[in-house]
Amino acid sequence: MSIEKKYLKSKAICKVTFRLPKETAGQAEKVSLVGEFNNWDGAQELMQALKDGSFKTTIDLEAGKEYQFRYLVDDKFWTNDEAADKYVPSGIGAEQNCVVVL
């Protein structure tokens, strides 16, 4: 898993690329990036399936903030990103949300 951050010099925006590797995605048909930036709506940010079996998406986020997120695989299973900057309790059982710090 990886998170790549590219800050824009002209705006307080960071282009953040999220990648879920095949080892984690398994035989997934679709993966959604779900988080505070899209009101936890799995339909808003579908990730692109790559030929190597991984999934990737790039979104623009406001720099200077922190955002909680997770990956939703096939609308059934949640998974976290090992490359997250930190983790916080999700408020649902013992689950944790990933956090990207910009």
N, C-alpha and C positions, 0 to 999 in steps of 0.2 A: 504494500500500500504506500501511496505517496501523496504528498500535498506540496504543490509548487506554487510559490507566491511571486508575482511580478508587480511591483508598485509603479504606478504612473507618476511621472514627474509633473505633469500639467494639472492633475486633479488628485483629490484625496481618495483615490480608488486603487484597489488592489485586484488584479486578475488572479483568481485562485483556481488552480487545476487540481481536481480530485481524481484519483485513480484507484479502482478496486481490482486487484489482480485475479487471474483465473483461479489460483489456489483458494481464494476466499469465495469467489463468485460461483465456483463449481459449474454446474450445468445450467446456470441461470439464463432465462430468456430475456429478462429485463431487470435493471437496477435503477432505483431512484435515489437521488441525493435529497435528503429531507432534513430540514432544520429551521432555525429561527428566521432565516432570510426568506423563506417561502411559506411561513405559517404552518410548517410541518405537513405540507400537502404533497404527497408522493406523486401526484399527477403533474406537478409543475416543472420538475427538473429531472426528466428521464436522461439517463447517461447513455452515451454512445457505446455500442458494442464494438470492440476491436477484433481484428482477425486472430490475435493471439489468445482470445477468450477473456480478456480483461475488459473493464468498462471505464469510461473517462468522460468528464465534463469540465468546462471552464465557466466560471461565473464572476461577475464584477461585484465586489463587496466594498463597503466604505472602510477606509483605513482608520486605524486608531480604535477599533472595536473588537469585541470577542463574539463569536457566534457558535452556538451549540448545533450539532448535527449528528446524523447517523445515516447508514445506507439501508434501504428497504429492498430486499431481494424477492422478486416475483410476487410482490404484494403480500408476502407471508412471513418472511424471516428478517429480523433486524441484525445488523452486524456493525461493529465499530471499526475505526481506522487506527491501526497501530502507530501511524505517524502523526496522530493528533498532538497538538501542543500540550493539552491536558485533558482531564476527564472530570466530570461533575455528576453527582447523583441525578438521575432522571426524575425521581419522584414516583417511579413505578417499581415497586419491589426493590431488588438489589441492582437493577439495571443502571448503567451509566451512559451518559451522552458524551460524545467527543466534543472538543472545543478547538477551534482554530483562532489564534490570536494574531491580529493584524496591526 
